[in-house]
Each structure stands twice: as C-alpha cells, then as structure tokens.
Amino acid sequence: MLGRFSHQGELAKHVNYCQRTAHKLARTLFLQMGLHREKLELRQEVLGHLMTIGSELFAMAATCSYAESQQAKGNNNAIMLADHHCRLARLRIKTEFKGISSSQRKTAKDISKRILSGDFTWLEEGIYPVGDEE
C-alpha cells in the first residue's frame, strides 16, 4: 500500500480518501470491463458515473493542494473552505458509486421509446422554437 500523506496537515484525511477511492474506482472500472466487455462503451450511464467520480477526486486533490499553498501565503481560512468542499464531494462520490449498481437503464429506455413515438408532445407546448419549423 502506498504511504499516507501526513504532510497535508488538516486535509490529510481528504487526500488519503482520494487515494483510497482512486483505487476503488480502478477496481470498479475493471469489474465493469469484465461484466460488459466490448459493450462497456455502450453503457453510457455507467461510464458517466465513473467519469464523474474521477472528476470529483481530481477536484478534491487540486483543492487540497491549492488550499495548502494558500495557507503557506497566510490565508488560513483556505483550509476551512477546502475541507467543506471535500466533505460535499465525498457525498457526491458516494451517490455516484451507488448509481453504478442501481441502473435505471430499462426505465430510461422505455421513456425514450415513448418520447420517439410522440407520447410526450405535451412537454413541447410553450417552448420557443430555436430553429426553422418543419
């Protein structure tokens, strides 16, 4: 296991979380690759969750790094803001991991078929047309 980031001070718990969760993300990606094989590229919902998790982890790590540099310049409240951002990001990441296993694929597919068949034209009422009317 890689070493802990004790040099991060108050934000060490968030940096360590990023490290652990990046490993979990990699394991989840390999699991999804094994389950779906070449059809993983067609599972946009799953890929979207994985991408969002990776983006959140990057934002957390960058925020912690920036806050530490700002603290070195004397802006001590940067740590408090970074801590708050990371706490919120953890909640979003947890939700995204849950979203991978609770696919709404069937429901979305049924709705999309009904949209294409014209069952939801009432939603278009009152919308200002952007392009030329056909």
N, C-alpha and C positions, 0 to 999 in steps of 0.2 A: 504494500500500500504506500502511496506517496505521502510525504511528510505533511504535517499540518502547517498552516500559515499563521504562526504565532506572532509574526511581526506586524500583523494587521490591527493589533490592539482591540478596540471595542468592536470592530467589524469582522473579527476573525471568524465568528460563528457563521456569518453570511458567506464569507469566502470559502470556508470549509463546506458549507451547504452547496455552493456552486460546484465544488469538486466532486462531492458525492453524487449530486444529481446529474452531473455530466456523465458519470459512469453509468448511472441508472438509465439515462437517455440512450446511451450506446447499447446497453443490453436490450432495451425495449425495441430499438431500431433493428437489431439483429433478430429478435424474436419475430417482429413483423415481416422481416425479409424471409424468414423461414416459413411463416404461415402463408404468405401471399405470393412468394417467389416473384416471377416476372410480372405478375399482375399488381404488384405494390404500386407501380406508377399510376394505376387507375384508381387507387384508393385515396383520392384527394383529401377526404376528411381526415384520415389517419395521418397523412403527410403534413397536413395543415397543423394538427396538434403537435407533431414532432418539431416542426419548424418554429412554432410559437414558443415551445419550451426552450429550444436552443436560443432564440432571440431574447427571451426573458433572462436566461442565465448570462448571456453576454452583457445585457444591460446592467444586471446586478454587479458583475465583476468590474465593469467600467465605472459604475457609480462609486463602488468602494474605493477603487484606485484614485479616482478624482477627488473624493472626499478626503482621503488621506493626504493628497498633495495640497489641498486647500487648508487642512489643519496645520500643515507644516508652515504655511504662509500666515497663520494666525487666525484663520476663520474657523473657530472651534465649533460653531453651530452646523458646519457641513456634515459632521459625523451624525448628528441627530437627523438631518434630512435623508442621508444615505440609509440610515437604519430604518426609517419609516418606509422609504421606497422599497427596500429589500423585504420588509415584512409583508407589504402588499404584493410584491412579486411572488413570494412564496405561496400565497393563497391562489394567485392566478396559475402558477405552475401545478399546484395540487389539482386544481379543476381541470387543467389540460390533460394530466395523466389519467384522470377518471374518464375524460371524454374519449380517450383511445379505446377503452374497453366497453364503453356504452354507446355503440354506434347507432345513429339514427338513420342509417342508410336506407332501410326499407321504407320508412315513413317519408323521407325526402324524395325517394324515387316515385312513390305513389303520388305525392303532391306535384312533382314535376310533370308527370304524365297528365294529370288533371289540368295543370296550367296550359300545357300544349294543346289539350283538347278543347280549351275555351271555357272551362268551368269557373274561372276566376276573373272574368272580364269586368265584373263589378268593381274590382280594385282599381281599374284604369279610369274610372269616372272621376272627372275633375282634375285630371293631370294635364298640365300644359304640354302639348306635343313639342318635341325638340326638333325633329326632322320633318321632312315633307310627308304629308298624309298620303297614304296609298289608296 
